[in-house]
Amino acid sequence: MIFCRLLGWLTLLGRSSAAHKAEILALRHEVAVLRRQAERMAVPGRPGSRLGHETV
């Protein structure tokens, strides 16, 4: 377990700045998509909303 974590840290040190920026950009996109999905599911009465179907 410790060896795997150590190896992960070493690979992070060897990555370029561009790789870090690309990963951050991908993670921000993923967060934005998940937020849109959560908002869509949380609006009562909206078609496809889980909250709207639970109250019926």
PyMOL commands that set and color helices and strands:
alter all, ss='L'
color gray80, all
select helices_A, chain A and resi 2-14+17-42+50-54
alter helices_A, ss='H'
color red, helices_A
deselect
rebuild
show_as cartoon
